[in-house]
Structures are given as C-alpha cells and as structure tokens.
Amino acid sequence: MGSRRRLLLLAVTFLFGILAACGLATGPGLISRPETPSSTPAAYYDGNPQSVTIRDAAIAFAIASGITQPSQIVSFVNNVLRVQPPITLAEVTTANPNPVAISDFDGDGRGGTDRDAAILFAIATLRTREANRINDFVNNVLRLQPPLNLTPEQAARLPGPGFVPPTASPTPSASPTASPSPTPSPTASPSPSPPGIPTLGVPQTVTGRLTTSSPRDPRRPDHFIQEFLLSASAGQTVRIQLSSSEFDTYLFIVNQATGEVIAENDDFGESSNSQLDLVVQAGINYLVLVSSFEPGATGAFQLRTALVGSAPTPAPTASPTSSPPPPAGGFNIEVEFIDNSLSPSQRNIVLQAARRWEQIITGDLPDVAVTLPAGFCGGGFPPTALVNRRVDDILVQVTGARPLFAPSAPGGILGEAGPCGSPRPGIGIIPYGRVGLDPADLARLEAQGSLFHVVLHELGHALGFGLGPNWRSLLRNSGTNNPRFAGPQATAQYNSLGGLGNVPVEPEEPPEGHWRRTLGLELMTPILPPPPSRPVLSRITAAAMQDLGFTGINLAAADPYELPPEGRRLPPTGEWLFLGDDAIFGPIGGETRLLP
C-alpha cells in the first residue's frame, strides 16, 4: 500500500472515529514542555520558539494520531485539519522532532493520546476553555469517537487560551523607511507587539518597501510581505489604504492568533491600489499585511489608516448588539445581532461580509420607517416588534443560534436568509432581512476559513438575490430544467464573459434562487468550494443587484472571474459546501414608509 493511500486511510479512519474509548476522571494538569539539551521546549514544532502555537498543536495532533513522516504530517495538517496559513515541509523537518508531551487532558489516565492532542488543538483554535465549545469542536469538527464530554469543572482546569502566541513569523523585518509607530492607547485592541512587528496606529501614514529580503507570505510563498500590528479601539471602523506606483498591491487583514485571513483586497475602484474597511472587535489582534498581486514583485508602498464615521466610543445607552453607526451617505447594511450566539470573531466575520457588499453596492437609498410585528417573519424574526424603525438602507438581523426554519445538524443546512416585510414605495427592494446560521457548523466553518463566504452568500439572499418580486419578474422558464435570469445588466456581463443568452439559474424548488452550478466558483451558486479555493463575487452577481433595483453598482470592486466552459458542472464532492434550500422569502406584510 502506497504512502498516499495509507495517509488517506488514516485520515478517513480518524475523521469518522474508530478510536479507543475512554472515560473522564480527574482534571488535567498543564502542558508539559520537556526541555531538550539545547533548552528548547520539544513542543515547538513549527520552528517559532515563542510557545505552543496553533500550528504546534496541529502537528502534535497529527503525530498523536500515528502520522510520523514529515510529508504526511504536512498533508494531514493542511488538507484534513486545514490550518491556515498552510504549513510547509521545512517547518516540520527543521523543527524539534521529539514528540510533544501533553498532559492527560481527557482524564483517561494516559497523557499524549490523540484525544489529549485534540483538546489541545481545540483550545488553540477556539482560544477558549468553554466546555461546550471544546466538546462541539472535537466531536463535530474532528469527529473523534466516542464523543468527548468535558464538564465545565474539567474544562476550567485546562490551560488557558492565552498560551497561544502569534502564528506570524517571530522576527519579520520592518521596512527601514516606516514612520515611527505611536504609543497604543489604553483602549487599543492588540496586546504589545512581538519584537520586529511595527505598530500601525489610527490615523497614520507609513511608507515602506517590499524587497527580495522581505519575509515571504506563508500562504503564497512566491510573494513578499510586510506586517504591521493594528492599534485601534474596539468599535472603531478603520479604513486601511495601500498604494504603490511600482507594483500591483494586495492588502490582507489577518487574525494574529489564528492566522485566519479576515479580509483581503486586490484592486479597489479603478486602480491597482487596495482598500479595506475593518470594524475592530475586542479581543482580536489584527495584522495588516502588505503584499503584491504578482509573485516576486517589489517596490515602495504607502500604507494609510483613517477612521470612518464618528468617534469610536459608544454612548452609554448604545445597543451592544448592533454594528456601529454608518458614515453619512453611500449604501449601508445595518447588522443587528439579536442574541449572544456568535463569538466576537464570528461577529466580525459577519460585519466584514456586510462591508464587502457595501463595496459592490454604493448608492444610497431613501431612508424608510419599517413596522413589523414580532415574529411576523417566522423563525423568531423580528424578536421584538419594529415600530417605525428608521432604516438606512437595509436592516439585517442575525443569529447563530439556529437556521431560520431548518433543524440544526452538523453538515446540514449551513444557514438560511432572505428578506421579509414590505418593499420600499416605488422600488421592489425590501429593507428588512434576516440571517440564521447553524450553530452545529459555525466552529468548523470558522476553523477552515469558510465562514466569511457562507455569510457573504447568505447576506446576498437577505438583500434579495434570488428572491422577491424583482427577481421573479426577471425569471424565465421557471419550473423547467433550464430556468434563466433575464436581468439586462447581469445578462450583459454574462455574455461579455462568453456566456450565451440569459444567465442560467439552478433548477431547484422555488424560489429558484441560485446561479446554476455551471458558473463554477461563483459565490451565488448552491455550492461553495473548500479552502484554499475561494468563491468569487463576480460582475454577473454585482450587475444582478442593479437589475434588482440597487444603485451605484461598483463593477470594478467585483472579484476577477472566468466563466467555465459551457456545460461544465462542478460537482459537490469532497469538502464542498452545499447551500441549496437556504433562500427564504417573505412573508410580505407590515409597513415601509418613506421618510422625509
């Protein structure tokens, strides 16, 4: 049996849980870090001698699962655990090869088992000791059997999530031309930056240069990067702009603790420069990564930050469940979290997805007053009555406690969304929408880097994509095996990419609310690809929003996209995410009144 086949067999066996049973006894101790003769703890598998990182925990988990060959460890960590950024063979072969000593976390009387390593990996990934979240992660994401059932008392004796340091390179070189970093304010979100990572304040302008001696991007080894640690207060909306006259810029915002890419932008507007708006959440350290679109590109750059809107400090009576007030003018999606079901990092992902749609739709709509009875839309939405609620431009209420109507189940319906209420007078756009995300999949989607695109897709439905009177009036051949969307703007973009006729719609039960799978990686098909592939918010979808009545559509902000050959169908195999049956429309009712 070849090594690749053995690895596949091991991964399948591991994921579906043919593992030894164990009980839960006394609480575990702390991580044991045996010292080598060179005084380097053996737990430092990724070559970053700071402490046990998420990458160390993932490698230790692979070893505890019986994988010993470095190439197989790399494949397991990257393809099964999907750690981001991916580890490299050099990280494994140059690190200390001694197995990490892990305490008896699950209380079965044996330390260093795959279950102990799974708990360590869960703590590093989730950055929590909360028993229910650890149990859900180990049981539903890692699929260990028999199920883990840590009690709150046992979880309280686990090592705290604070032991996980940055996953970035420990000594990246800052640009010698960078301006001095300001002293962070007492309310700034990040902790003191590690040596070598300069702090980026708000507002501030930094000049620098990518060179062939700059660090390389772990996700894109052929690209150079410079890193900055953002110093901003929770609640601030920070605009980050990256420009260069010497290379095509690429801007990334990364969660320093997990390595997760929170947001990214290549070309903004009609230029090759980059821009992102970040809503700062408490407890997250944000790395701003300067990079290029083309591999190997170097040159001078300017990085600038500024506040968007009013001062960041909320009034004492401000609701902690809503997104910050938007700047005046332009298109705004007001996100309101109706409960505490989403973690701060998950809330930030929702807000980032809303900001992404605001890059596509820029035209301001008339303010309206929305009135809806409590529970009118079903699924507990709205949770309390909306009475003459002023909305500019769309109000979307969100929960991570349940889908809107489907039962919660791992791998089932990932989320449901859609508009509800009464359209704006004279426009078929409904100013109220709701999104329900399945809690059984949240941790898995966030860990593998798919949650942003799932939320982005669902917000598209909440805005009215695939739903509502305007979509139905432009749908042709409904109920057949060849439904098509005849919106003139979307059709023009589809034809410009080589498509023929109107845009193909997926044959499915009403409301027939997705592009057909023949559009490949397009965001609004009923399936999304797993990382490292990324769904694409294309010019076809952007133009469709104009057909639905939105104004100020910024086609230049759409993602680069090529239409697959006609007839090619990308099947939902492997880890592809199925999003069918997630578009929920209506009911129509309540009142929407234009405001002066």
Buried (B, 14 or more C-beta within 10 A) or exposed (E): EEEEEBBBEBBEEBBEEEBEEBEEEEBBEEBBBEEEEEEBBBBBBBBBEBBBBBBBBBBBBBBBBEBEEBBBBBBBBBBBBBBBBBBBEEBBEEBBEBBBBBBBBBBBEEBBBBBBBBBBBBBBBBBBBBBEBBBBBBBBBBBBBEEBEBEEEBBEBBBEBEBBBBBBBBEBBBBEEBBEBBEBEEEBBBEEBBEBBBBBBBEBEBEBBBBEEBBBBBBBEEBBBBBBBBBBBBBBBBBBBBBBEEBBBBBBBBBBBBBBBBBBBBBBEEEBBBBBBBBBBEEBBBBBBBBBBEEEBBBBBBBBBEBBBEEBEBEEEEEEBBBBBBBEEBBBBBBBBBBEBBBEBBBBBBBBBBBBBBBBBBBBBBBBBBBBEEEBBEBBBBBEEBEEBEBBBBBBBBBBBBBBEBEBEBEBBBBBBBBBBBBBEEBBBBBBBBBBBBBBBBBBBBBBBBBBBBBBBBBBBBBBBBBBBBBBEBBBBEEEEEBBBBBEBBBBBBBEBEBEEBBBBBBBEEBBBBBBBBBBBBBBBBBBBBBEEBBBBBBBBBBBBBBBBBBEBBBBBBBEBEBBEEEEEBEBEEBBBBBBBBBBBBEEEBBBEEEE
